[in-house]
Amino acid sequence: MHRAQENAIVELLDIPPVADELAARFVAAGHRLYLVGGSVRDALLRRGGSDLDFTTDARPEAVLEILSGWADAVWETGIEFGTVGARRHGQTLEITTFRADVYDRVGRKPVVAFGDTIEGDLVRRDFTVNAMAVELTGPGGERRFVDPYGGLAALATGTLDTPAAPQDSFADDPLRMLRAARFVSQLGFTPAPRVLEAMTAMAGELARITRERVQAEFSKLILGAHPRRGIELMVDTRLAEYVVPEVPAMRLAIDEHMQHKDVYTHSLVVMEQAIERETDGPDLVLRLAALLHDVGKPPTRRKEDDGRVSFHHHEVVGAKMVRKRLRDLRYPKAVIDDVAQLVYLHLRFHGYGKGEWTDSAVRRYVTDAGPLLDRLHKLVRSDCTTRNRRRAAALQRSYDSLENRITELRKQEELDAIRPDLDGNAIMELLGIPPGPLVGKAYKYLLALRMERGPLSHDEAEAELRRWAAEQGGG
């Protein structure tokens, strides 16, 4: 592309005034300043981003001086890597000195070395679409587009390639392979053949990366616009084996004796269908539960005497497997608990049939789901991937019926706040007992009774409690 065309593109970029303000300060101090990386990529894609990344020939001490008296806040947490953070008018800025690092390639610790050229800085970035820059300190405030590695062309074709040879780029930081899958999910890009080749050959290098960093990239991938494509890339390149091995394990061989649908493809479809049901933006818990709801199938797969294949208790086994994997990936406890519980409950509805459940079974379904009920509705409805239209319609009708039953019961009583009809104090007073295990047992008994029969009057609850206490030998 000709310089004139490139500069015409730069003129179209929506670069915030704060960037030009900052550039003027760098010019006054005799330094150069470039908007760089994701900030340029997102500006070209018209994706708004609140944080701005810059690179400069100025060393960190000089950057601090330039920011002094201008920035509303400055922080030096990344200064050993040449990065100074600042805030101005609510805008977050990061300014990093040109880097020319070498990596030790064992622990992925860069030996920090500052560079002297923008080209040398850009070549060590992860992908060409992130290796573009706009110089803001040209003569007379003129902007100059810097794209030595063809990032703009890659952006136009949606190609993910590396500025240097991918083997070198991934050896420097193996997390970049997972980041490639994340960009596929977020931006819908396609990796260049040489990138695919390197990812497949080097997948095992991901084991060098801390689980926290792996989890952060994986979560971004799951929350992207095209998570199925990101997951498929991870599985095809064997990266998934070092992040969520349970996912590729769902690709069960289909032979003539044990016919069934491919669990892996089914899970990806369920995840896509769950995403269509999201109401408040991307939902990490729902998406993880949809992707992982059937991980218990491969280990529970049995061939029955009648020739059919069964997966008994795969939801129980699956919930345990999910817990173990998400713990290993250092997910917060709340996320682990919620995803595991959804996996555990996802089959419960299939006992509902054409509405055979008693009110008490409906109450228990709601109570066991607790605050996850809305997500459970979405997961169960998404779990229907049959091509048989009549069967699919019958399942949805059946679930409509269950949701209507829940609504009706809610009207009769406040189902979300099911409590026994007597609280702990009332139990102690009535039975004349001190706090202790017996109070808990009585409470559980009354709660089970409430589940079975719905709300009891105060007198009925007291009579039931006395009867129970007598049977315990306590009254």
Residue pairs with C-beta under 8 A, 6 or more apart in sequence:
1 152
1 153
3 145
6 145
6 147
6 152
7 143
7 144
7 145
9 44
9 145
9 152
10 134
10 143
10 144
10 145
11 143
13 40
13 43
13 44
13 134
13 143
14 43
14 46
15 35
15 43
15 134
15 136
15 143
16 52
16 91
18 52
18 88
18 89
18 91
18 93
19 35
19 52
19 54
19 136
20 136
20 141
21 70
21 88
22 33
22 54
22 70
22 88
22 93
22 95
22 136
23 33
23 136
23 137
23 141
24 141
25 66
25 67
25 70
26 32
26 33
26 56
26 58
26 66
26 136
26 137
27 33
27 137
27 141
29 58
29 62
29 65
29 66
31 56
31 57
31 58
31 62
31 66
31 137
32 56
32 57
32 58
32 118
32 135
32 137
33 54
33 55
33 56
33 95
33 135
33 136
33 137
34 54
34 55
34 56
34 118
34 133
34 134
34 135
34 136
34 137
34 146
35 43
35 52
35 53
35 54
35 133
35 134
35 136
36 53
36 54
36 55
36 121
36 122
36 132
36 133
36 134
37 53
37 125
37 130
37 131
37 132
37 133
38 49
38 53
38 130
39 49
39 51
39 52
39 53
39 54
40 132
40 133
40 134
41 129
41 130
41 132
41 151
41 155
42 48
42 49
44 132
44 152
44 155
45 155
45 187
50 91
50 92
51 92
51 93
51 94
52 91
52 92
52 93
52 94
53 93
53 94
53 96
54 93
54 94
54 95
54 96
55 95
55 96
55 97
55 98
55 118
55 121
55 133
56 63
56 95
56 96
56 97
56 98
57 97
57 98
57 116
58 66
58 97
59 82
59 97
59 114
60 76
60 79
60 82
60 83
60 84
60 97
63 84
63 95
63 97
64 74
64 76
64 84
67 74
67 84
67 86
67 95
68 74
70 88
71 86
71 87
71 88
71 93
72 86
72 87
72 88
72 89
73 86
73 87
74 84
74 85
74 86
74 87
75 84
75 85
75 86
76 84
76 85
77 83
77 85
78 84
78 85
78 94
78 96
80 112
81 96
81 99
81 110
81 112
82 96
82 97
82 99
82 112
82 114
83 94
83 95
83 96
83 97
84 94
84 95
84 96
85 92
85 93
85 94
85 95
86 92
86 93
86 94
86 95
87 93
97 114
97 115
98 114
98 115
98 116
98 117
98 118
98 120
98 121
99 110
99 112
99 113
99 114
99 115
99 121
99 124
100 113
100 114
100 115
100 116
100 120
100 121
100 124
101 110
101 111
101 112
101 113
101 124
101 172
102 110
102 111
102 113
103 109
103 110
103 111
103 171
103 172
103 173
104 110
104 111
105 171
105 172
106 208
107 208
108 172
108 173
108 174
108 175
108 208
108 209
110 172
115 121
118 133
118 135
118 146
119 146
119 148
122 131
122 132
122 133
122 146
122 148
122 149
122 163
123 131
123 148
123 149
123 163
123 164
124 163
124 164
124 172
125 131
125 163
126 162
126 169
126 173
126 176
126 179
127 151
127 154
127 160
127 161
127 162
127 163
127 176
127 179
127 180
127 183
128 149
128 150
128 151
128 154
128 161
128 162
128 163
129 151
129 154
129 155
129 160
129 183
129 189
130 151
131 147
131 148
131 149
131 151
131 163
132 145
132 146
132 147
132 151
132 152
133 145
133 146
133 147
134 143
134 144
134 145
134 146
135 143
135 144
135 145
135 146
136 143
138 144
145 152
148 163
149 163
150 161
153 159
154 160
154 161
158 187
158 188
158 189
158 190
159 189
159 190
159 191
159 192
160 180
160 183
160 184
160 189
160 190
160 191
160 192
160 195
161 191
161 192
161 194
161 195
162 168
162 169
162 170
162 176
162 195
163 169
165 194
165 198
166 192
166 194
166 195
166 197
166 198
166 199
167 198
167 201
167 202
169 176
170 176
170 177
170 198
170 199
170 202
170 205
171 202
171 205
174 202
174 205
174 206
174 208
174 209
175 206
175 209
175 213
175 214
175 217
177 198
177 199
177 202
177 203
177 205
177 206
177 237
177 239
178 206
178 209
178 214
178 217
178 218
178 221
178 234
178 239
178 243
179 217
180 191
180 195
180 199
180 233
181 217
181 221
181 230
181 231
181 233
181 234
181 237
181 239
182 217
182 218
182 220
182 221
182 224
182 230
183 189
184 190
184 191
184 226
184 229
184 230
184 233
185 220
185 221
185 222
185 224
185 225
185 226
185 227
185 229
185 230
185 231
186 220
186 221
186 224
186 225
186 226
187 224
187 225
188 225
188 226
188 229
191 199
191 233
196 236
196 237
199 233
199 237
199 239
200 236
200 237
200 238
203 237
203 238
203 239
203 241
203 242
204 242
206 214
206 239
206 242
206 243
207 242
211 328
211 329
211 330
212 330
214 242
214 243
214 329
215 329
215 330
215 331
218 243
218 244
218 329
219 284
221 227
221 230
221 231
221 234
222 230
222 284
222 287
222 288
222 291
223 282
223 284
223 287
224 230
224 282
227 271
227 275
227 287
227 291
228 268
228 271
228 272
231 240
231 247
231 268
231 271
231 291
232 268
233 239
234 240
234 243
234 244
234 247
235 247
235 248
235 251
235 264
238 248
240 247
240 248
241 248
243 329
244 292
244 325
244 329
246 292
246 295
246 321
246 322
246 325
247 264
247 267
247 291
247 292
247 295
248 264
249 295
249 298
250 262
250 263
250 264
250 267
250 294
250 295
250 297
250 298
251 262
251 263
251 264
252 260
252 262
252 263
252 264
252 297
252 298
252 301
254 260
254 262
257 303
257 307
258 301
258 303
258 309
259 309
260 309
261 385
263 294
263 297
263 298
266 294
266 385
267 290
267 291
267 292
267 293
267 294
268 291
269 385
270 290
270 291
270 293
270 379
270 382
270 383
270 385
271 287
271 290
271 291
271 382
273 290
273 381
273 382
273 385
274 286
274 287
274 289
274 290
274 378
274 379
274 382
275 282
275 287
275 290
276 382
277 378
277 381
277 382
278 286
278 378
283 375
284 335
285 335
285 338
285 339
285 342
285 375
286 342
286 375
286 378
286 379
288 322
288 326
288 335
288 339
289 338
289 339
289 342
289 343
289 346
289 375
289 379
290 379
290 382
290 383
292 318
292 321
292 322
292 325
292 339
292 343
293 315
293 318
293 342
293 343
293 346
293 379
293 383
294 314
294 318
295 318
295 321
295 322
295 325
295 343
296 311
296 313
296 314
296 315
296 316
296 317
296 318
296 319
296 320
296 321
296 343
297 311
297 314
297 318
299 314
299 317
299 321
300 310
300 311
300 312
300 313
300 314
300 317
301 309
301 310
301 311
302 309
302 310
302 311
302 312
303 309
303 310
304 310
314 347
315 343
315 344
315 345
315 346
315 347
316 344
318 343
318 344
319 340
319 341
319 343
319 344
320 340
322 336
322 339
322 340
322 343
323 336
323 340
326 335
326 336
326 339
326 340
327 336
331 339
338 372
338 375
341 369
341 372
342 372
342 375
342 376
342 379
345 365
345 368
345 369
345 372
345 376
346 376
346 379
346 380
346 383
348 365
348 368
349 365
349 380
349 399
349 402
351 357
351 361
352 398
352 399
352 401
352 402
353 398
354 398
354 401
355 398
355 401
355 402
355 405
357 365
357 402
357 405
359 405
359 409
359 454
360 451
360 452
360 453
362 402
362 405
362 406
362 409
363 409
363 415
363 418
363 451
363 454
364 451
365 402
365 406
366 373
366 406
366 409
366 415
366 416
367 415
367 418
367 451
369 376
373 406
377 399
377 403
380 399
381 396
381 399
384 392
384 395
384 396
386 392
386 395
406 415
409 415
410 416
412 454
413 454
413 455
418 447
418 450
418 451
419 447
419 450
420 443
420 446
420 447
420 449
420 450
420 461
421 446
421 450
421 455
421 456
421 457
421 458
421 460
421 461
422 430
422 446
422 458
422 461
422 462
422 465
423 443
424 435
424 439
424 443
427 433
427 439
427 442
427 443
427 446
427 465
428 434
428 435
428 439
430 462
430 465
430 466
431 438
431 442
431 465
431 469
431 474
431 475
433 439
433 474
438 472
438 474
441 472
442 465
442 468
442 469
445 465
445 468
446 461
446 464
446 465
449 456
449 464
450 456
456 464
466 475
469 475
